[in-house]
Amino acid sequence: MTEERRIIFISPGLPTSDGAGVKLTRMLGTNRLPDLDPFLMLDHFGSEEAADYIAGFPDHPHRGFETVTVMKEGRMRHRDSRGHEGVVGPGGIQWMTTGRGLIHSEMPEQKEGAMSGFQLWVNLPAAKKMIEPRWFDHQAESVPVEAREGASVRVLSGQTSRGSEGPAVSAAQEELGILLLDVRLEPGASFEEPLPHGHNAFVAAYEGQLQGKEGELAAPAIGVLSRGDVLRLQAGIEGASFLLAAAAPIGEPIARHGPFVMNTQDELRTAFSDFQSGRLG
């Protein structure tokens, strides 16, 4: 018997700033919703005013998890201490495995105009926290788009029930089975997608309003989903846009502070020591 996923908890987005003063909305990683294993944080940034984003995210360290940057509008340049560099444009996605650590920057590749998108943090299992860093840039043309009735579904990672497979792959994809979709619904349109019963999942509404089983979600907000086999949603009268993220939980302890996510406090202290001593990246 198929069990439909319900919206069991709603967390509104929290206006804040990060980096060198970039204005954004923190949707996951707040006091109300600290994490949803293996997802650690989700930020939504968007503005037509350069002053809101131009200072970007100068050099900062990372260890122990993955960062996923999804661009909707504008262009962002990434550089790291291992000599990697790239630009992600509108509709593109970058998946970076920080692993044992690196120093990283994300700076706008524009002086004016609209810039919007998301950054999602995904935890790594203990066995992969200290692997070598890597990253991949995937531009819009490499992202499959499913045209469903009343819906456009961009498949960023994982495989849908219709067989489309996203280009972005986690270093722990085999263990976590991450599905990441960017969905746009026309007014009143419906969306349905099977999900593995045991995976943790959320819907992040960033435009419009959604109606799910036993819950209504108005942007900007996250709706945490119950366990189940299938998700069904319907857009409100103005349509809706949302991210859908699902993955198997890791189920390990988390020791987290700022840009480091480890399993124990000792590992966290080592990460800070390595950074302060110049051994990170």
C-alpha positions as CSV (number, residue, x, y, z in Angstrom):
1,M,0.0,0.0,0.0
2,T,1.4,3.4,-1.0
3,E,1.9,5.9,1.8
4,E,1.7,9.6,0.8
5,R,4.2,12.0,2.3
6,R,2.7,14.7,4.6
7,I,4.1,18.1,5.4
8,I,4.8,17.6,9.1
9,F,6.8,20.7,10.0
10,I,7.1,24.1,8.5
11,S,10.0,26.5,9.0
12,P,9.8,30.0,7.5
13,G,12.9,31.4,5.9
14,L,15.0,33.7,8.2
15,P,16.5,36.9,6.6
16,T,20.2,37.1,7.4
17,S,23.6,37.8,5.8
18,D,26.8,35.9,5.3
19,G,30.1,36.1,3.6
20,A,31.1,39.8,3.3
21,G,27.6,41.0,3.9
22,V,25.6,39.2,1.2
23,K,21.8,39.4,2.0
24,L,20.1,36.0,1.9
25,T,17.3,33.9,3.4
26,R,18.4,31.0,5.6
27,M,15.8,28.2,5.1
28,L,17.7,25.3,6.7
29,G,20.3,25.6,9.4
30,T,18.3,27.9,11.7
31,N,17.4,27.5,15.4
32,R,14.0,26.4,14.4
33,L,15.3,23.8,11.9
34,P,19.1,23.1,12.5
35,D,19.4,20.3,10.0
36,L,17.7,17.3,8.4
37,D,20.2,14.5,8.1
38,P,22.2,14.6,5.8
39,F,21.2,18.1,4.8
40,L,22.9,20.8,7.0
41,M,22.0,24.2,5.5
42,L,20.1,25.8,2.7
43,D,20.4,29.5,1.8
44,H,18.4,31.3,-0.8
45,F,20.0,34.5,-2.2
46,G,18.3,36.9,-4.6
47,S,18.4,40.6,-5.4
48,E,18.5,43.0,-8.3
49,E,20.6,45.4,-6.2
50,A,24.3,44.8,-6.5
51,A,24.9,46.2,-3.0
52,D,23.1,43.1,-1.7
53,Y,25.6,40.7,-3.2
54,I,28.6,42.4,-4.7
55,A,30.9,41.7,-1.7
56,G,30.5,38.0,-2.2
57,F,32.1,35.3,-0.1
58,P,35.8,35.9,0.1
59,D,38.3,33.2,1.1
60,H,37.0,30.9,3.8
61,P,37.8,27.3,4.9
62,H,35.8,24.1,4.7
63,R,36.2,20.5,5.9
64,G,34.0,17.5,6.2
65,F,30.9,18.1,3.9
66,E,29.8,19.2,0.5
67,T,28.5,22.5,-0.8
68,V,26.0,22.7,-3.7
69,T,25.5,26.0,-5.5
70,V,22.4,26.3,-7.7
71,M,22.4,29.4,-9.8
72,K,19.0,30.8,-11.0
73,E,20.2,34.3,-12.3
74,G,23.6,35.8,-12.6
75,R,27.1,34.3,-12.6
76,M,29.3,33.3,-9.7
77,R,33.1,32.6,-9.9
78,H,34.6,30.0,-7.6
79,R,38.3,29.6,-6.7
80,D,40.0,27.3,-4.2
81,S,43.4,26.8,-2.6
82,R,44.1,23.7,-4.8
83,G,44.1,25.7,-8.0
84,H,40.5,25.0,-9.2
85,E,38.5,27.8,-10.7
86,G,35.2,28.1,-12.6
87,V,32.2,30.2,-13.3
88,V,28.6,28.9,-12.8
89,G,26.0,30.8,-14.9
90,P,22.2,30.9,-14.9
91,G,20.6,27.5,-14.5
92,G,24.0,25.9,-13.6
93,I,25.0,23.9,-10.6
94,Q,28.3,23.3,-8.8
95,W,28.9,20.4,-6.5
96,M,32.0,20.7,-4.3
97,T,33.2,17.9,-2.0
98,T,35.4,19.7,0.6
99,G,36.6,16.5,2.1
100,R,39.8,16.9,4.1
101,G,39.7,20.6,3.5
102,L,40.4,23.6,1.3
103,I,40.2,27.4,1.2
104,H,37.4,28.6,-1.1
105,S,35.9,31.8,-2.4
106,E,32.7,32.6,-4.3
107,M,32.5,36.0,-5.9
108,P,30.0,37.6,-8.3
109,E,31.1,37.7,-11.9
110,Q,29.0,40.8,-12.5
111,K,28.8,44.4,-11.3
112,E,25.0,44.9,-11.7
113,G,21.8,43.1,-12.5
114,A,19.9,40.3,-10.9
115,M,21.6,37.5,-9.0
116,S,19.8,34.6,-7.4
117,G,20.2,31.0,-6.4
118,F,20.8,28.6,-3.5
119,Q,23.5,27.0,-1.6
120,L,22.9,23.7,0.1
121,W,25.3,21.9,2.5
122,V,25.3,18.1,2.5
123,N,27.0,16.1,5.2
124,L,29.5,13.4,4.5
125,P,29.7,10.0,6.3
126,A,32.6,9.7,8.7
127,A,34.4,7.3,6.3
128,K,34.5,10.1,3.6
129,K,35.1,13.2,5.6
130,M,38.8,13.2,5.0
131,I,38.8,12.3,1.3
132,E,40.6,14.5,-1.3
133,P,38.5,17.6,-2.2
134,R,36.9,17.7,-5.7
135,W,34.4,19.8,-7.5
136,F,32.4,19.8,-10.7
137,D,30.7,22.7,-12.5
138,H,27.6,21.8,-14.6
139,Q,26.1,24.5,-16.8
140,A,22.4,24.8,-17.6
141,E,22.6,22.9,-20.9
142,S,23.8,19.7,-19.0
143,V,20.7,19.8,-16.6
144,P,17.8,17.6,-17.9
145,V,14.4,19.3,-17.9
146,E,11.2,17.3,-17.7
147,A,8.1,18.9,-19.2
148,R,5.2,17.5,-17.2
149,E,1.6,18.6,-17.4
150,G,1.7,22.1,-15.9
151,A,5.2,21.6,-14.6
152,S,8.8,22.1,-15.5
153,V,11.2,19.8,-13.5
154,R,15.0,20.5,-13.6
155,V,16.8,17.4,-12.5
156,L,20.0,18.5,-10.7
157,S,21.0,15.3,-8.9
158,G,19.7,11.7,-8.8
159,Q,17.1,10.0,-11.0
160,T,13.4,10.7,-11.3
161,S,10.6,8.2,-11.8
162,R,10.6,9.2,-15.5
163,G,14.3,8.2,-15.9
164,S,16.0,11.6,-16.1
165,E,19.3,11.7,-14.3
166,G,20.9,14.9,-13.0
167,P,24.6,15.6,-13.7
168,A,25.7,16.5,-10.2
169,V,26.9,13.6,-8.1
170,S,27.8,13.5,-4.4
171,A,31.0,11.7,-3.3
172,A,28.6,9.7,-1.1
173,Q,25.8,9.3,-3.7
174,E,26.0,5.5,-3.5
175,E,25.2,5.6,0.3
176,L,22.9,8.6,0.3
177,G,21.0,8.4,-3.0
178,I,20.5,12.1,-3.2
179,L,17.6,13.5,-5.3
180,L,17.6,17.2,-5.9
181,L,14.9,18.8,-8.2
182,D,14.0,22.4,-9.0
183,V,10.3,22.5,-9.9
184,R,8.1,25.2,-11.3
185,L,4.4,24.7,-11.3
186,E,1.8,26.7,-13.3
187,P,-1.2,28.0,-11.3
188,G,-3.2,25.1,-9.9
189,A,-1.0,22.5,-11.4
190,S,-0.1,19.3,-9.6
191,F,3.3,17.5,-9.0
192,E,3.8,13.9,-8.1
193,E,7.1,12.0,-7.5
194,P,7.8,8.7,-5.7
195,L,10.5,8.8,-3.0
196,P,12.3,6.0,-1.2
197,H,10.3,5.4,2.0
198,G,13.2,5.8,4.4
199,H,14.8,8.9,2.9
200,N,14.6,12.2,4.7
201,A,13.1,14.9,2.5
202,F,12.0,18.5,2.4
203,V,10.4,21.0,0.0
204,A,11.8,24.5,-0.1
205,A,9.2,26.9,-1.6
206,Y,10.8,30.0,-3.0
207,E,7.9,31.4,-5.1
208,G,4.2,31.1,-4.6
209,Q,2.2,28.7,-2.5
210,L,1.9,24.9,-2.3
211,Q,-0.7,22.6,-0.9
212,G,0.4,19.1,0.3
213,K,-1.2,16.4,2.3
214,E,-2.2,18.0,5.6
215,G,-0.2,21.1,5.0
216,E,0.1,24.4,3.1
217,L,3.5,26.0,2.3
218,A,3.9,29.7,1.4
219,A,7.3,31.0,0.1
220,P,9.9,31.4,1.5
221,A,9.7,28.4,3.8
222,I,10.7,24.8,4.1
223,G,8.3,21.9,4.6
224,V,9.7,18.8,6.2
225,L,8.1,15.7,4.9
226,S,7.0,12.6,6.7
227,R,8.3,9.2,5.7
228,G,6.4,7.7,2.8
229,D,6.5,6.4,-0.8
230,V,5.2,9.3,-2.8
231,L,4.9,13.1,-2.7
232,R,1.9,15.0,-4.1
233,L,1.7,18.7,-4.2
234,Q,-0.5,21.3,-5.9
235,A,0.3,24.9,-6.7
236,G,-1.8,27.9,-5.6
237,I,-3.5,30.4,-7.8
238,E,-0.2,32.2,-8.6
239,G,1.8,29.0,-9.3
240,A,4.8,27.9,-7.3
241,S,8.5,27.2,-7.5
242,F,10.4,24.9,-5.1
243,L,13.3,22.7,-4.5
244,L,12.7,19.1,-3.6
245,A,15.6,17.3,-1.7
246,A,15.6,13.7,-0.5
247,A,18.4,11.4,0.8
248,A,19.1,8.5,3.1
249,P,20.1,9.7,6.6
250,I,23.6,9.1,7.7
251,G,22.7,8.6,11.4
252,E,26.1,9.6,12.8
253,P,26.9,12.2,15.5
254,I,27.6,15.7,14.2
255,A,30.2,18.1,15.7
256,R,29.8,21.4,13.8
257,H,31.1,24.9,14.1
258,G,31.1,27.4,11.3
259,P,32.8,26.0,8.2
260,F,33.7,22.6,9.7
261,V,31.5,19.6,10.1
262,M,33.0,16.6,11.8
263,N,31.8,13.7,14.1
264,T,33.6,14.5,17.3
265,Q,34.8,17.6,19.2
266,D,38.4,16.4,18.9
267,E,38.1,16.2,15.1
268,L,36.6,19.7,15.2
269,R,39.5,21.0,17.2
270,T,41.9,19.4,14.8
271,A,40.2,21.1,11.9
272,F,40.6,24.5,13.5
273,S,44.2,23.8,14.4
274,D,45.0,22.7,10.8
275,F,43.4,25.9,9.5
276,Q,45.3,28.1,11.9
277,S,48.6,26.4,11.1
278,G,48.1,26.6,7.4
279,R,47.7,22.8,6.9
280,L,44.2,23.1,5.5
281,G,44.1,23.2,1.7
